[in-house]
Amino acid sequence: MLEVFVATQNQGKQREIKEILKMISREIKKDIIPIFPSEKETVPENGKTYLENALSKALWWREKRNMKKIPIISEDSGIEIFALDKFPGVMSSLVPHRDSTDIDRCLFILHKMKGISNREARYVSYVVILLPEEDIWFSDFGETYGIIADEIKGNGGFGYDPIFYLPEIGKTFGEAHLEEKIIHSHRWKAFKKLTKVFEKL
């Protein structure tokens, strides 16, 4: 059995990462038990890249919790819209402002995309595994290409999922079942690349 601390307070991410770790557990034949933050904290995210944010969050939680005995997993992700020069990117959780709801963010993007025919976009995820007792970490990334829908569709998932249409499944991530979304997701692709790291923990 392997216990890991997952450095996210986002409940949508918690649900997905819990399922992803179950999938990896089956692959490596070792139970991975995620521990999530129990307290609400304001964690700084000042990095200019997803990787900087993911690593800084892992280090922040290790310092905050004095947690040096178990691995820490952190992830940072965003949506990049090509017609908007990859906006919002690393700012995805901060637009139009930090306290916006997921629906606010989707409506904000739909408004910016009004009248734009090129609706190609991608989801990007960077995952960091910070090893216990030392400042050694591993990271990798995943990406999923899709299209910004014309309207909000579905109430599943979180973030921009209701406007992220994936032609492969013929629906938005907001309309997809959790398992269906995960196997096509940027997040799963990033975690999957780190399977060998999990094997050695």
Secondary structure, DSSP 8 states (H G I E B T S, - for coil): -EEEEE----HHHHHHHHHHHHHHHHHHTS-EEEE---S--------SSHHHHHHHHHHHHHHHHT--SS-EEEEEEEEEEGGGTTEEGGGTTTSS-TT--HHHHHHHHHHHTTT-S--EEEEEEEEEEE-TTSS-EEEEEEEEEEEE-SS---S-SSTTGGGEEETTTTEETTTS-HHHHHHHSHHHHHHHHTHHHHHH-
